[in-house]
Amino acid sequence: MDNTSQRDPAKPRYRVVQWATGTIGTRALRGVIEHPDLELVGLLVHSPDKAGRDAGELCGLPPTGVLATDDIERIIDLDADCVLYMPLIFDGDTVVRLLTAGSNVVTTCGAFHHPASMDPALRHQVQHACGLGRSSVHSTGSSPGFISEAVPLVLSSIQRRLDRLAIDEYADLSQRDSAAMLFDIMGFGRPPTEFDPARAEYLAASFGPSLRLVGDALNLPVDSLTAHGEVATARERFSIAAGTIEQGTVAAQRTTITGLVGGRPLLSFRATWYCGKDIEPAWDLHDTGWHISVDGDAPLEVTLHFPVPLDRMAEISPAYTANRAVNAVPAVCAAEPGIRTTLDLPHIITTLA
């Protein structure tokens, strides 16, 4: 798709590689192809049946002339301005190679939200690679990213005293037709005694760095993080798109990550994901979206609702994560070399075709 006629000729045009075509990657691929300031020059895929196919075909757009490859060396040889790195499993060595070769990296993998709390060995490797390649790397997405960093920073900008900032995420999964995700990975439909408590620590690793970043920005560095998970069970047997939730099995789960400052809770993120609302114990379940509560000298209550029918949520929701990454490409390409966080970059503003 030719989008050059709709762009500002005074703006630079960045050569971009899309890395992987999963749910988020496919949506990002569309975003790159349709973006007036980006030029798709490469596409890395992992499935042999996708290699050799046109990028447009793989995301439902007309042919682009860019053929997918599963050869990493060919991608590195492209010398792209930026790689949108969205694999199923993060590989630090691959990111180091890309950065050393001189390609900036924007990723929806959460490794780089808060450099100070990264694994020191990985941080050193990545910083060294950025120095060699004069390149930058940035982690972003919708959650974590947009809702755990960009929005809290904007809301805190009208405060002179902050007593508490709490983010709630709600996801109604009743129409998500993926038994493997809901039952096998997330643990819905299991007896509560079989629910994996390690999920709380997993989410703490995902969202804790964002809370630390916000604390740093406010000059209120987080001393420590706590993570707490809990479940609610179905009062009665009921059906969802992915299968059946039996009475007494897990029908809702929530995890709270809290950042403590001076021994008191200051920042928190709570994820509440559910397959039905008739649960024990009864929770205050909101529709899919986010709620942010700010307690300070200018208190706020903000709700961001997803106005999308539940049966279309799986189709629409990847845009929330992919689009922010695509929109971040120009800012990351223009940034100084290194690990760049939300605090280092200007506000991410979209350029529409």
VENRALIN-V878655 format. One record per backbone hydrogen bond with DSSP energy under -0.5 kcal/mol. CO is the residue of the C=O (numbers start at 1). NH is the residue of the N-H. If there is no record, write none. Layout:
# VENRALIN-V878655
co->CO nh->NH
co->CO nh->NH
This chain:
# VENRALIN-V878655
co->1 nh->3
co->3 nh->6
co->4 nh->7
co->7 nh->9
co->8 nh->11
co->14 nh->16
co->14 nh->39
co->15 nh->81
co->15 nh->82
co->16 nh->41
co->16 nh->42
co->17 nh->19
co->17 nh->84
co->18 nh->20
co->18 nh->44
co->19 nh->86
co->22 nh->26
co->23 nh->27
co->24 nh->28
co->25 nh->29
co->26 nh->30
co->27 nh->31
co->28 nh->32
co->29 nh->33
co->30 nh->34
co->31 nh->35
co->32 nh->35
co->35 nh->38
co->37 nh->14
co->39 nh->16
co->42 nh->18
co->43 nh->45
co->43 nh->69
co->44 nh->20
co->47 nh->50
co->47 nh->51
co->50 nh->53
co->53 nh->68
co->54 nh->58
co->55 nh->59
co->56 nh->59
co->56 nh->61
co->57 nh->60
co->65 nh->67
co->66 nh->55
co->68 nh->52
co->69 nh->45
co->70 nh->72
co->71 nh->75
co->72 nh->76
co->73 nh->77
co->74 nh->78
co->75 nh->78
co->76 nh->79
co->81 nh->104
co->82 nh->17
co->83 nh->85
co->83 nh->106
co->84 nh->19
co->84 nh->86
co->85 nh->108
co->85 nh->109
co->91 nh->95
co->92 nh->96
co->93 nh->97
co->94 nh->98
co->95 nh->99
co->96 nh->100
co->97 nh->101
co->98 nh->103
co->99 nh->102
co->104 nh->83
co->105 nh->138
co->106 nh->85
co->107 nh->140
co->109 nh->112
co->110 nh->113
co->114 nh->117
co->115 nh->118
co->119 nh->123
co->120 nh->124
co->121 nh->125
co->122 nh->126
co->123 nh->127
co->124 nh->128
co->125 nh->129
co->126 nh->130
co->127 nh->131
co->128 nh->132
co->129 nh->133
co->130 nh->134
co->130 nh->135
co->135 nh->338
co->136 nh->105
co->137 nh->340
co->138 nh->107
co->141 nh->146
co->142 nh->147
co->144 nh->143
co->145 nh->149
co->145 nh->150
co->146 nh->151
co->149 nh->153
co->150 nh->154
co->151 nh->155
co->152 nh->156
co->153 nh->157
co->154 nh->157
co->155 nh->158
co->156 nh->159
co->161 nh->163
co->161 nh->297
co->164 nh->295
co->165 nh->268
co->166 nh->293
co->167 nh->270
co->168 nh->291
co->169 nh->272
co->170 nh->289
co->171 nh->173
co->171 nh->274
co->173 nh->176
co->174 nh->241
co->175 nh->177
co->176 nh->178
co->178 nh->182
co->179 nh->183
co->179 nh->184
co->180 nh->184
co->180 nh->185
co->181 nh->186
co->182 nh->188
co->187 nh->190
co->190 nh->250
co->191 nh->194
co->192 nh->195
co->195 nh->197
co->196 nh->199
co->197 nh->200
co->197 nh->201
co->198 nh->202
co->199 nh->203
co->200 nh->204
co->201 nh->205
co->202 nh->206
co->203 nh->207
co->204 nh->208
co->207 nh->211
co->208 nh->212
co->209 nh->213
co->210 nh->214
co->211 nh->215
co->212 nh->216
co->213 nh->217
co->214 nh->218
co->215 nh->220
co->216 nh->219
co->224 nh->260
co->226 nh->258
co->228 nh->256
co->230 nh->254
co->232 nh->251
co->232 nh->252
co->233 nh->280
co->234 nh->248
co->238 nh->245
co->240 nh->243
co->243 nh->240
co->244 nh->246
co->245 nh->238
co->246 nh->249
co->248 nh->192
co->249 nh->234
co->250 nh->189
co->251 nh->275
co->251 nh->276
co->252 nh->232
co->253 nh->273
co->254 nh->230
co->255 nh->271
co->256 nh->228
co->256 nh->258
co->257 nh->269
co->258 nh->226
co->258 nh->260
co->259 nh->266
co->259 nh->267
co->260 nh->223
co->260 nh->224
co->261 nh->264
co->264 nh->261
co->266 nh->165
co->267 nh->259
co->268 nh->167
co->269 nh->257
co->270 nh->169
co->270 nh->272
co->271 nh->255
co->271 nh->273
co->272 nh->171
co->273 nh->253
co->274 nh->173
co->277 nh->279
co->278 nh->235
co->280 nh->233
co->283 nh->285
co->284 nh->286
co->288 nh->306
co->289 nh->170
co->290 nh->304
co->291 nh->168
co->292 nh->294
co->292 nh->302
co->293 nh->166
co->293 nh->295
co->294 nh->296
co->294 nh->300
co->295 nh->163
co->295 nh->164
co->296 nh->299
co->300 nh->294
co->302 nh->292
co->303 nh->305
co->304 nh->290
co->305 nh->307
co->306 nh->308
co->309 nh->312
co->309 nh->313
co->310 nh->313
co->312 nh->316
co->313 nh->317
co->316 nh->319
co->317 nh->320
co->317 nh->321
co->318 nh->321
co->318 nh->322
co->319 nh->323
co->321 nh->325
co->322 nh->326
co->323 nh->327
co->324 nh->328
co->325 nh->329
co->326 nh->329
co->328 nh->332
co->329 nh->333
co->330 nh->334
co->331 nh->335
co->332 nh->335
co->338 nh->137
co->338 nh->340
co->339 nh->341
co->341 nh->344
co->341 nh->345
co->347 nh->349
co->350 nh->352
